[in-house]
Amino acid sequence: MLTELDLWLKQATCQLSIDSAAQVRTEIQEHYESAREAAMSGGSTADEADRVAVRALGNAQAANRQYRRVLLTSAEAGVLREGNWEAGAVCSSPWLKWTLLALPIAVLFAAIGFVLAGSIDKGRALLSGGIGMGLLFTTPFLPIYTPSRARVFRLLKWVALLGALGWAFDWSWLLTLKWSWLLASCLWPLAWTEWTRISIRRKLPVAKWPKQLYL
Amino acid sequence: MNFRGTLPTLILEALEHEPSHGYLIAQRIKKRSQGVLDFKEGTLYPALHKLESEGQVESFEGVEKGRPRRYYRITASGHGALTKDRAEWRALSRAVTLILGEA
């Protein structure tokens, strides 16, 4: 049977990551025991002390809202986990690493070839694709290890990505309603991951940032 | 009493002279305000985590009555923030007193 404290903790840890929830449980349990001991040493019975200690914690939903602002949620932990897995998979496999580095260069050479052969539109689309692939695939290998350098890089990355996308498909028809669904569906996963990373950067001290948070 | 926004400063003040754990910090704030600042203790830890991620406090494992406890201590950056908050609070308090009159 759940105690009052268990119910409080269940609400307060809702949507938090497993590690964050464990941290909350530990610190609130410690706090609760101290409050309970203080109440009992003041003459309260065990039941009264339990109630006083839980009441002093306040509203669990309000605490949950505040915890979600400062501790990692399960969705944020998922983004970190996937990013770390991808980085680990690339770094542990030299052929994959070199393939990812060579692919954008190959696409850029192909683009130059098309332009020289007179296929300007194909060359333009491939060049944009090469820039986009370069930004996505080669960034983990760039020497970006400070928050200020990372901010500049991220700004340039988004300007270059949007610019390349617009250039490849021509802004005039890309921005019409007919193709906006394509733009939205292409950019949504990137935008969502970036938004989640902004939130994680606010929560984690810089010293604990994995490489993916700099990019 | 509602003292929204001042909790981080009160936490830094409570940690100014010695490290402490969450329960003691809460009791210290309540005692020093003579019970006027009676906040919900569940909101203390999110504020402590925010201060920690900003580098104003740091935590370490300690032991109290044979039980492991997480203690917090103020950092140099926290001391700087506390000094700045104190000066701002004195200026604000002086200005409001000028308008509302001495209590």
Chai-1 contact restraints between the chains, C-beta under 6 A:
chainA,res_idxA,chainB,res_idxB,connection_type,confidence,min_distance_angstrom,max_distance_angstrom,comment,restraint_id
A,E27,B,Y45,contact,1.0,0.0,6.0,A-B,restraint_1
A,E30,B,R69,contact,1.0,0.0,6.0,A-B,restraint_2
A,H31,B,G22,contact,1.0,0.0,6.0,A-B,restraint_3
A,H31,B,Y23,contact,1.0,0.0,6.0,A-B,restraint_4
A,S34,B,Y23,contact,1.0,0.0,6.0,A-B,restraint_5
A,A56,B,E41,contact,1.0,0.0,6.0,A-B,restraint_6
A,L57,B,E41,contact,1.0,0.0,6.0,A-B,restraint_7
A,L57,B,G42,contact,1.0,0.0,6.0,A-B,restraint_8
A,G58,B,K40,contact,1.0,0.0,6.0,A-B,restraint_9
A,G58,B,G42,contact,1.0,0.0,6.0,A-B,restraint_10
A,A63,B,G42,contact,1.0,0.0,6.0,A-B,restraint_11
A,A63,B,T43,contact,1.0,0.0,6.0,A-B,restraint_12
A,Q66,B,T43,contact,1.0,0.0,6.0,A-B,restraint_13
A,Q66,B,P46,contact,1.0,0.0,6.0,A-B,restraint_14
A,Y67,B,P46,contact,1.0,0.0,6.0,A-B,restraint_15
A,V70,B,P46,contact,1.0,0.0,6.0,A-B,restraint_16
A,V70,B,H49,contact,1.0,0.0,6.0,A-B,restraint_17
A,V70,B,K50,contact,1.0,0.0,6.0,A-B,restraint_18
A,P205,B,S53,contact,1.0,0.0,6.0,A-B,restraint_19
